[in-house]
Amino acid sequence: MTFHLSCFGKSVSSLFGLLIVVGVAGCAGRPQILPNPDKDLRKTSAQFAADAARRHPYKENAPRGGTIAGRAQVGYALDVLELTNLSDTDWEDFEVWVNKNYVVYVPKLARSTSGNERLVRFTFQMLFDDSGNSFPTDNNKTRIGTVEIYKDGKMYDVTTKLAD
């Protein structure tokens, strides 16, 4: 009986080790472990960084559009930013700016409907500055202060809250 348990234990630990190696190797260059639910946001870190570099600098002189009908939620435990569209229309071809320095492009975010909240989720490793640095995950030093959307030639403020 002891022989079978020790063999089982070795098999499980070997399998677990193999899964870790495969998982780490399979995630190389990806900003998150699991694929993003939004197929348009399934890019490598290098692709996000290159796209962010093209979108810089921050549009300081863009007309201000006020506060957009949406909400951002920051989850520091998982290093994630979630954005919800609460307007009456879908948002298309817009940029999300964090702290006026980190940016990510979003092709589309459908409007939320009653009982069906639509959101897009970004890990901090999807938000890049103009030098190719992702948003820091050391949350004791760097926090998200502002979230803005650049859409249709205007910069909009987004109401931002901490995740529960």
N, C-alpha and C positions, 0 to 999 in steps of 0.2 A: 504494500500500500504506500509506503513512504517513497519507494522508487517512482511510482506513477505520479505522485504529487510533485516531486522534485523535477521530473521531466516536464510536467505541465507548467511549472513555474518558470523553467528555462525557456520554454516555447513562448510563453506569454511575454516574458521580458525581451526576448529576441524580436518578437513581432512588434512590440511597443517601440523598441529602438529603431527598427526598420521604418515604421510609420513616421517617427520624428525626422529621420534623415530624409525620407521622401517628401514630407511636408515642408521642411526647410528648403530643400533643393527646388521644389515646385513653386515656392513663393519668392524666389530670388527676383529682385527688380519690381516686385509688386508692392503697392502701398497698403495692402490689406491681405489677410489670410484667406478669407472667403471672398468669392467674386461679388462685386457690387451688384445689387439687384437691378440697377439701371444699366442696361447693356452699353449705353453711350459713355458710361464712366468706368468701363473696364479697360484701363490703360496701365502701362508700366509707369513707374516713378519717373523715368527718363522722358516719357511722352508728356506727363503732366508738367514737369520742369521746363521742357522746351516750349510748350504752349504758354506757360506763365511768363516766360521771358519775352515772348512776342507781344503779350498784352500789357507789359509795363511800358512806361511808368503809370502810376496811379493817375487817374483823370481828375486832378485837383481843380481844374477850371471848368469841369462839366457842370451844366445847370443842375441845381438840386431839385429833386422831385418830391421832397417831403418823406414821410414814413410810408412805406409800401404796405399793402394789405398782406402781410405774411408774418412768419415768426421763425426765429432761429433758436435752437436749443443746444447748449454745450454740455457734453458729457466728458468731464476730465478723467474719470476713472477708465474710460475706454478710448480717450483721445479722439473724440468724434464730434462733428458738428452736423446737426440735422436742420433742414430748411423746409418749411411748409408754405405753400401758396394758398392764402385765404381769400384771394381776389375772385372776381367773377369771370376771369379769363385765364387761359393757359399762359404761362410765361415761356417765351422762346428766345434763343440766342442771347443769353445774358451771362455776365460775369459776377461771381461772388468775391468780394474783397473783404479781407479780415485785417483789421488794424492798419488799413491803408497801405499794406505792404505785401500781403500774401493773396494770391488769386487762383481761382479755378473757373473754367468755362463750363457752362451747363447748356446743352442744346435745347432741352425742354423740361418743364415741370408743370404737369397738369394741375388744374385748380382742384381744390378739395371740395367735396360735396357733402351734404348732410350724411353723417355716419360713415364717410369714406375719406379719411384724411390722407392726402397724398403728400409724400415727403421725399426728399433726396438726402442721402447720407454721405458725408465726406469724412474720411479719416484725416487726421492732421497731416499725414504723409501725402495727401493729395493737394495740399495748399502750398504753393511755392512762391518765393520772392524772385527778384530779377537775377539773383546770383545762383539760383538752383538749390537753395536751402529750403527744406520743408519747414512747416510751422513746428516750433519746438515742442517736444513732449515732456519737457521738465516743467510741469505745471506750477511749481513753486516760484519760478523766475518769470515765466512769460504766460500771460493769460490773454484770453480773447476779450478785447475792450470794445471793438466796434465790428459790426457786420453790415456791409452795404452791398447793394446790387446795382450794377451798371447795365441799364437796359434802355433801348430806344434812345440813346444819346443823353440820358439823364442818370444821375447818381441818386439812389434811394437809400434811406436808412431802414434797417430791419430791427424790429423789436427783438431783443435777445435775452434769454433766460437761462439759468442753470437747469440741467436735467435733474429730475427727482432722484 
